[in-house]
Amino acid sequence: AGESGPQFGLARSLQEILNHFSPANAMMGDAVYSQEALDRIVTQLMETTSQSNAAPRASNEAITNLDRKTVDKGFLGPEGKAECSICIDAMKEGEVATYLPCKHWFHDECIVPWLKQHNTCPVCRTPIEKNQQRQENNRGESGSGAAGAPG
């Protein structure tokens, strides 16, 4: 007789409400119920968007043709300090700094791996190659006959 009283009805109603919010009744995309599920969703989103929106890699020729200068006292400035903004390590006299066209500079060993994945400066996102140059490098063309001469 205790199962038909108002307390039992309230408990059953509460249980029904809670059942609607449990992960077993969740629809895909409604909510994330664990850190693991959130990590999985973020990873999937990153993989999807990185393929479509990421800058293309720089060509080997463009990387090879970047300006490289030996660090000297003039480079280090009045405070005698400068640091690579990728690794945050101090630049030392005698090391080689690699300059991008935007004038940002980095350790060569820091910037080259970045450029093998992206055609842009990691600080300002300026491309290191112009679109036409990149297309020619990617096709392996020498550029001869690519554009007709006026005449």
Secondary structure, 3 states (H helix, E strand, C coil): CHHHCHHHHHHHHHHHHHHHCCHHHCCCCCCCCCHHHHHHHHHHHHHHHHHHHCCCCCCHHHHHCCEEEECCHHHHCCCCCCECCCCCCECCCCCEEEECCCCCEEEHHHHHHHHCCCCECCCCCCECCCHHHHHHHHHCCCCCCCCCCCC
